[in-house]
Amino acid sequence: MNKIYFYLIGLVLLIISFFLDNSVAGFFLDNRIGFFDGMAIFIHGIEGYVLFLFVLIILFVFKQKKMILPLVLAFVFYIGITQLVKVAVARPRPFTKFDFPDLGESGINRSFPSGHSTASASVIRFFEFNRVLLWAWIAGTVLIMFSRVYLGMHYLSDVMAGLILGYFIGDASIFLMEKLQKRGYF
């Protein structure tokens, strides 16, 4: 039942975020801070597959081998679903509308959902074995989401959709793999 509330609250926040998109983008455009610029640009350079590789290493170090197949499945879902939605929605990035600093990006229409946010949220459930790692990863996910909006790469609704989609991907991957394992397929 808790998951249903999480998804319902997430959906409400996503709807609200659509109304705040332009205001939030304008706020970050008008309020640049040098320290955040460097941090956000560093995060910008980290691709989703690097996050999954990092989590894979952590799972090996903490001997969580039963979570490796669900992680691989989550990665496949993350790549497929995120790219499918990006192409279907084809939403222009905020920097094409607002005058954000140039990061050398093209004006490609692939803003919704945020791939960085989706990737980071996809692996939140994989840290449930360790409370400290779980909360550290959640904090990192929030930082990633902030950086994407701060740089003008995504609207607030893009990162909120990425959070919800990513968490769903992680949830679905673990659920599906548990069902397959119970039936003896793995």
C-alpha positions in Angstrom: 0.0 0.0 0.0 2.9 2.4 0.7 4.0 2.1 -2.9 0.6 3.2 -4.2 0.8 6.3 -2.0 4.3 7.0 -3.3 3.2 6.8 -6.9 0.0 8.8 -6.3 2.0 11.6 -4.5 4.6 11.5 -7.3 1.9 11.9 -9.9 0.4 14.8 -8.1 3.9 16.5 -7.8 4.5 15.8 -11.4 1.3 17.5 -12.4 2.1 20.5 -10.2 5.7 20.7 -11.6 4.3 21.2 -15.2 2.8 24.5 -13.9 6.1 25.5 -12.4 8.4 24.6 -15.3 9.0 28.1 -16.7 9.2 29.8 -13.4 11.8 27.4 -12.0 13.8 27.6 -15.3 13.7 31.4 -15.1 14.7 31.4 -11.5 17.8 29.3 -12.1 18.7 31.4 -15.1 18.6 34.5 -13.1 20.3 33.1 -10.0 23.6 31.5 -11.1 26.2 30.5 -8.4 29.8 29.6 -9.5 30.1 26.7 -7.1 26.9 25.1 -8.4 28.0 25.7 -12.0 31.1 23.5 -11.6 29.2 20.8 -9.6 26.3 20.7 -12.1 28.7 20.5 -15.1 30.6 17.6 -13.4 27.3 15.7 -12.9 26.3 16.5 -16.5 29.3 14.5 -17.7 28.2 11.3 -15.8 26.2 9.1 -18.1 23.5 6.7 -16.9 25.5 3.6 -17.6 28.2 4.8 -15.3 25.7 5.0 -12.5 24.6 1.4 -13.2 28.3 0.2 -13.3 28.9 1.9 -10.0 25.9 0.2 -8.4 27.0 -3.1 -9.9 30.4 -2.7 -8.2 28.7 -1.9 -4.9 26.5 -5.0 -5.2 29.6 -7.1 -5.7 31.5 -5.5 -2.8 28.5 -6.0 -0.4 27.9 -9.6 -1.7 24.4 -8.8 -3.0 24.7 -11.1 -6.0 21.0 -11.9 -6.1 20.4 -8.3 -7.1 22.7 -8.4 -10.2 20.2 -9.9 -12.6 17.4 -7.4 -11.5 20.0 -4.6 -12.0 20.8 -5.7 -15.5 17.0 -5.9 -16.2 16.6 -2.4 -14.8 19.4 -1.1 -17.1 17.7 -2.6 -20.1 14.3 -1.1 -19.1 16.0 2.3 -18.4 17.6 2.4 -21.8 14.6 1.2 -23.7 11.8 3.1 -22.0 13.6 6.4 -21.5 14.6 6.6 -25.1 11.2 5.5 -26.3 9.5 8.3 -24.2 12.1 10.9 -25.2 11.5 10.2 -28.9 7.7 10.0 -28.5 7.4 13.3 -26.5 10.2 15.2 -28.3 10.1 18.1 -25.8 12.6 20.9 -26.4 15.1 21.4 -23.7 14.9 24.6 -21.6 18.1 26.0 -23.0 16.4 26.3 -26.4 13.8 28.6 -24.9 15.8 30.4 -22.2 19.3 31.9 -22.5 21.2 29.4 -20.4 25.0 29.3 -20.6 26.1 27.2 -23.6 27.3 23.7 -22.8 27.9 22.8 -26.4 24.7 20.9 -26.6 22.6 20.8 -29.7 19.0 21.9 -29.5 17.8 18.3 -29.8 14.2 17.8 -28.6 14.8 15.1 -26.0 14.1 16.8 -22.6 11.3 14.6 -21.2 12.0 12.6 -19.1 15.5 13.3 -17.7 17.7 10.3 -18.4 20.1 11.2 -15.6 17.2 11.3 -13.1 15.7 8.1 -14.5 19.0 6.2 -14.2 19.7 7.4 -10.7 16.1 6.7 -9.5 16.1 3.2 -11.2 18.7 1.9 -8.7 17.3 3.4 -5.4 15.7 0.0 -4.5 19.0 -1.8 -5.0 20.3 -0.1 -1.8 17.6 -1.3 0.5 20.1 -3.7 2.1 22.0 -0.8 3.7 20.3 2.2 5.1 23.3 4.5 4.9 23.9 3.7 1.2 20.2 4.1 0.5 20.0 7.6 2.0 23.3 8.6 0.4 21.9 7.5 -3.0 18.6 9.3 -2.5 20.6 12.5 -1.6 22.7 11.9 -4.8 19.6 11.5 -6.8 18.2 14.8 -5.6 21.5 16.5 -6.4 21.4 15.0 -9.9 17.8 16.2 -10.4 18.8 19.7 -9.1 21.8 19.9 -11.4 19.8 19.0 -14.5 17.3 21.8 -13.9 20.0 24.2 -12.7 21.9 23.8 -16.0 18.8 24.3 -18.2 19.0 20.8 -19.5 15.6 19.8 -18.1 12.5 21.3 -16.7 11.3 20.5 -13.2 8.6 18.2 -14.7 11.4 16.3 -16.7 13.3 15.4 -13.5 10.1 14.6 -11.6 9.0 12.2 -14.4 12.5 10.7 -14.4 12.2 10.1 -10.6 8.9 8.4 -10.9 9.7 6.4 -14.0 13.1 5.4 -12.6 11.7 4.2 -9.3 9.0 2.3 -11.2 11.7 0.7 -13.4 13.7 -0.4 -10.4 10.5 -1.7 -8.7 9.3 -3.6 -11.7 12.8 -5.1 -12.4 13.0 -6.5 -8.8 9.4 -7.7 -8.9 9.7 -9.4 -12.3 13.0 -11.1 -11.4 11.5 -12.4 -8.1 8.6 -13.9 -10.0 10.9 -15.5 -12.5 13.1 -16.9 -9.8 10.1 -18.4 -7.9 9.1 -20.1 -11.1 12.6 -21.6 -11.5 13.7 -19.7 -14.5 16.8 -18.3 -12.7 
